[in-house]
Amino acid sequence: MSETVFPPDRMAYWRSHAWLAVIAMVGAIGILWIMGNPHVWTGAIGGLAAIGLRGGYLMSDEMTRVWSLEGGAIKGPDQQTIPLADIAELNRLGSTVQIVTHQGHKHLIKYQPDPGATLNAIERAKV
């Protein structure tokens, strides 16, 4: 069996952060509105700035977190190894594939350009 690699994708990374920014902006506007602040629009700027800074700061680390499927196991960053037989469940969460083991451990293969294809590749390898 050859190695299949699941690298993170920059566009999926920024698309995920765009959704986080929308949620942060709406949340900040809502909080300012509830507090009676007459300048609720500043919540949009604050939410966008916070998520934009976070995204820029973490991107270099997140783009190095590559997973691979080889020899009956999924190998990830930080020397993580998950035998395929230990996988109880696979879930799609936006651009992320969540692996849940029989022991209850959860692992995330984040920022996949096609999370459905990643999930299908792991499912096919399990058989």
N, C-alpha and C positions, 0 to 999 in steps of 0.2 A: 504494500500500500504506500503510495507516495504522500508526501507532506502537503497538507492544505493549510494555507496561512490566512489569518483574519486580521489584517491591519486596520487601525482606525482611519476614518476618512475625514479630511478637513471640512468638506462641505456638510457632512452629517454633523460634525462637531458644531459648526456655526449655526446650522439650522436648529439644533437642540438648544443652543444658547439664545437664539432669536425667540423661541417659544418661552424660555425662562424669562427673558426680558419683558415680553408681553405680560406674563403673569405678575412679575415684580412691579411693572408700571401700573397695572390695574389695581394691585394690592396697595401700593403706596398712595395712589389717588384716593382709594376707598378709605384708608386710614386717615388721611388728611381731611377728607370730607366729614367723616364721623367726628373728628376732633374740632370741626368748625373752622378750619383754616381757610381763609379766603383765597389762598393761592394754591389750590389743589393741583394745578398743572405742574407744579414743581415736583410732584410725586413721579410723574412720567419721566422727567429728566433724571431724577435720582435713581429710579429703577433701572433705566437704560444704562446709566453710567456704572452702576454697581455690577450688573451682569456683564457689561462690556469689559470692564477692568478685570473681573474674575476670569472671563474667557481668554483674554489676552495673556494673563499671568499663568494660567494652568495649561495652555495649549501645548507648549513644548514638552511637558511631562506626559500629557495624555496621548500625544502622537507617538510615543515610544512604547506604549502598552499593546504589544502584538501577541495574539494568541495563535496557536497552531494545533492541528489535528494530525497525529502521527502515531502509528504503532499501537492502536487501541487505547489511546489516551489523548486528552486535550491538555496542552501545556501552555501556561500563561506567564505573565510577568511575575517577578518576585518568586521564581522557582515553584510556582503552583503546578501541580500535576493532578488531573482528575481522570481516573480510569473510566472509560465509557460505561462499564458495568455498574459504576456507582451513580450514574445519572438517573434520577427519579423523574425529573420534570424539566422541560425546556419552555420558556416563556418569551414572548416578544414584548418589549416595553419601549415603544418609539423606535429609535435607531439602535437599541440595545437588545442583546439576547441574554436572558438570565438562565443560568444553570443552577438547578437545585439538586443536591445529592440526596441519597437515601438517609444520610446522617443529618440532613437539614442545613448543610452549608450552602451558601448562595454565592455565586460568582457572576460577574458581569463582563460580557464582551461588548464594550461600548463603541458607539459612533460607527456602526457598520453602514456602508453605502446601500446594501440590500440585506437587511436583517432576516428577511424570509429565506434568502439563499443560504445564509449562515446557519440558520436553524435547520433547514433541510439537509445540508451537508453533514451536520452532526447526527441528525436522525438516521440518514443513510448509513453512516459509519457504525452506528449502534447495532445495526442488523447483522 
